[in-house]
Amino acid sequence: MALLFDFNNGGASVSSAISGGTVTNTAGGVTFTVSTTNAGANHHIFFGNSGQPTFPFSLTDFTTDDAFTLTFKSTANTANATISATASNPFLIQLGSTISGTWKLSLQTTGGATNHVVNLISAMAGGLVNLGTQKINGIIFTSYNGPAQAILTMNAFYGKALNCFTKGTQISMTEGTKLVEDITKGDMVKTADGRDVAVTWVGKQRVETKLARPREVNPIRISAGALGNGLPKNNLEVSPDHALEFDGILINAGALVNDTTIYQVAEMPKDGFTYYHIETEAHELLLAEGVPAESFIDYAGRDSFENGDEATGHIAEMPLLRISSTRLVPDEIKTRLAGKTIAA
């Protein structure tokens, strides 16, 4: 599960009292807009920590039975105004420490419809709310049956996992290698078993660094030579949930961390970075810096990519055991990796 937006890291704080209007906060490449249509109402809206240190994001309704609509979009790609989730990576909201009154939460889909209604009460403060598998561009909060001053606070959104390569990764092609960011549909890539297969789609997934927790989104760096036999040929960086193949087993990179030759990158560019993924006709093992690494499969959430609408179809997972936890990695593989040294 990856953190999508963290209101504790929201940058500049915005606080406002509005009567039938909108409040907008842009931070770290994401614009959040809260609006209400009740012209006679008096509301308080807070973004960030300033002024209300325990309320990273809060709504206060002084009238009851009024609705707030929260929408969001990327400033770098204004056409991408949605966030998505899948069955294996549902959309979650982490509530803040304060809820007074009763609030109804509903999701606003890209077609304008609202669904998946859930009631939020004080006993749920601080918890996670599972909103299922949706593609949405807004959330509507409505207060009702509450006191004259109903308050709702929220800390973060969680959503899809990231399963991708970072910019600069060399992928083996039919002839030579190519940087992953330069690969296009129709290019021929070389599989780990020596076949040549066509690329059907290259996904691009932007990560807004300021609004994400590093441990959730920063790539795992596998140092050159750390896997033995001179592999990877250069430092290889993949997302924590991207699998590499060892002895017929798919192991997510995050499970391979030994904090010496394999570790999570502590800091990424402050203005964000992009993950790339490669799709072929089937779930394949490609060669990334010479290391067998999986191609795209549908459970990674095609809709979560900036260009997810460019491809259609379903890619089934190859019939290999997948390991996502360090404790499940076979001892012989742990021993093998622990004994490797970083290539000069």
Secondary structure as the mmCIF struct_conf table of DSSP 4:
data_model
#
loop_
_struct_conf.conf_type_id
_struct_conf.id
_struct_conf.beg_label_comp_id
_struct_conf.beg_label_asym_id
_struct_conf.beg_label_seq_id
_struct_conf.end_label_comp_id
_struct_conf.end_label_asym_id
_struct_conf.end_label_seq_id
STRN STRN1 ALA A 2 ASP A 6
HELX_RH_3T_P HELX_RH_3T_P1 PHE A 7 ASN A 9
BEND BEND1 GLY A 11 ALA A 12
STRN STRN2 VAL A 14 ILE A 18
BEND BEND2 SER A 19 GLY A 20
STRN STRN3 THR A 22 ALA A 27
TURN_TY1_P TURN_TY1_P1 GLY A 28 GLY A 29
STRN STRN4 VAL A 30 SER A 35
TURN_TY1_P TURN_TY1_P2 ALA A 39 GLY A 40
STRN STRN5 HIS A 43 PHE A 47
BEND BEND3 GLY A 48 GLY A 51
TURN_TY1_P TURN_TY1_P3 PRO A 53 THR A 54
BEND BEND4 PRO A 56 PRO A 56
STRN STRN6 PHE A 57 ASP A 61
BEND BEND5 PHE A 62 ASP A 65
STRN STRN7 ALA A 67 SER A 74
BEND BEND6 THR A 75 ALA A 76
TURN_TY1_P TURN_TY1_P4 THR A 78 ALA A 79
STRN STRN8 ILE A 83 SER A 84
BEND BEND7 ALA A 87 ASN A 89
STRN STRN9 LEU A 92 SER A 100
BEND BEND8 GLY A 101 GLY A 101
STRN STRN10 THR A 102 THR A 109
TURN_TY1_P TURN_TY1_P5 THR A 110 GLY A 111
BEND BEND9 GLY A 112 GLY A 112
STRN STRN11 THR A 114 LEU A 120
HELX_RH_3T_P HELX_RH_3T_P2 SER A 122 MET A 124
TURN_TY1_P TURN_TY1_P6 ALA A 125 GLY A 126
STRN STRN12 LEU A 128 ASN A 130
BEND BEND10 THR A 133 THR A 133
STRN STRN13 LYS A 135 TYR A 144
BEND BEND11 ASN A 145 ASN A 145
BEND BEND12 ALA A 148 GLN A 149
STRN STRN14 ALA A 150 GLY A 159
STRN STRN15 PHE A 165 THR A 166
TURN_TY1_P TURN_TY1_P7 LYS A 167 GLY A 168
STRN STRN16 GLN A 170 SER A 172
STRN STRN17 MET A 173 MET A 173
BEND BEND13 THR A 174 GLY A 176
STRN STRN18 THR A 177 LEU A 179
HELX_RH_3T_P HELX_RH_3T_P3 VAL A 180 ASP A 182
TURN_TY1_P TURN_TY1_P8 LYS A 185 GLY A 186
STRN STRN19 MET A 188 LYS A 190
STRN STRN20 THR A 191 THR A 191
TURN_TY1_P TURN_TY1_P9 ALA A 192 ASP A 193
BEND BEND14 GLY A 194 GLY A 194
STRN STRN21 ASP A 196 VAL A 207
HELX_RH_3T_P HELX_RH_3T_P4 THR A 209 LEU A 211
BEND BEND15 ALA A 212 ALA A 212
HELX_RH_AL_P HELX_RH_AL_P1 PRO A 214 VAL A 217
BEND BEND16 ASN A 218 ASN A 218
HELX_LH_PP_P HELX_LH_PP_P1 PRO A 219 PRO A 219
STRN STRN22 ILE A 220 ILE A 222
TURN_TY1_P TURN_TY1_P10 ALA A 224 LEU A 227
STRN STRN23 GLY A 228 GLY A 228
TURN_TY1_P TURN_TY1_P11 ASN A 229 GLY A 230
STRN STRN24 LEU A 231 LEU A 231
BEND BEND17 PRO A 232 ASN A 234
STRN STRN25 LEU A 236 VAL A 238
TURN_TY1_P TURN_TY1_P12 PRO A 240 ASP A 241
STRN STRN26 ALA A 243 PHE A 246
TURN_TY1_P TURN_TY1_P13 ASP A 247 GLY A 248
STRN STRN27 ILE A 249 ASN A 252
HELX_RH_3T_P HELX_RH_3T_P5 ALA A 253 LEU A 256
BEND BEND18 ASP A 259 THR A 261
STRN STRN28 ILE A 262 GLN A 264
BEND BEND19 ALA A 266 ALA A 266
TURN_TY1_P TURN_TY1_P14 LYS A 270 ASP A 271
STRN STRN29 PHE A 273 THR A 280
BEND BEND20 GLU A 281 ALA A 282
STRN STRN30 LEU A 285 ALA A 288
TURN_TY1_P TURN_TY1_P15 GLU A 289 GLY A 290
STRN STRN31 VAL A 291 GLU A 294
HELX_RH_3T_P HELX_RH_3T_P6 ASP A 298 ALA A 300
TURN_TY1_P TURN_TY1_P16 GLY A 301 GLY A 301
HELX_RH_3T_P HELX_RH_3T_P7 ARG A 302 SER A 304
BEND BEND21 PHE A 305 PHE A 305
TURN_TY1_P TURN_TY1_P17 GLU A 306 ASN A 307
HELX_RH_3T_P HELX_RH_3T_P8 GLY A 308 GLU A 310
BEND BEND22 GLY A 313 GLY A 313
HELX_LH_PP_P HELX_LH_PP_P2 ALA A 316 MET A 318
BEND BEND23 PRO A 319 LEU A 320
STRN STRN32 LEU A 321 ILE A 323
BEND BEND24 SER A 325 SER A 325
HELX_RH_3T_P HELX_RH_3T_P9 THR A 326 LEU A 328
BEND BEND25 VAL A 329 VAL A 329
HELX_RH_AL_P HELX_RH_AL_P2 ASP A 331 ALA A 338
TURN_TY1_P TURN_TY1_P18 GLY A 339 GLY A 339
#
